[in-house]
Amino acid sequence: PLSPKPPYRYKGNKVINIVFRTTSESLQELVPAPLVPNPENLAFVYIGEFNVDSPLKASYREAGVGIPAIFGET
């Protein structure tokens, strides 16, 4: 295997989450069918520095964008 089996333990991480409201039109362009964008028109961006304490000794940086969506009737 390329890495040891989980569980991985993270320690001393730094993360910022930014939640914002946008237009329903913007979200509809980004969310693929059959998903439906959330009715509150919320989205978020996160940026973080993650430190894996064990069983690995590694750190990495990550950023992402998320849009809560609904699938089906749920």
Secondary structure, DSSP 4 states (H G I P E B T S, - for coil): --SPPSPPEE-S-EEEEEEEE--HHHHHHHSPTTEEE-TT-EEEEEEEEEEEEES--EEEEEEEEE--EEETT-
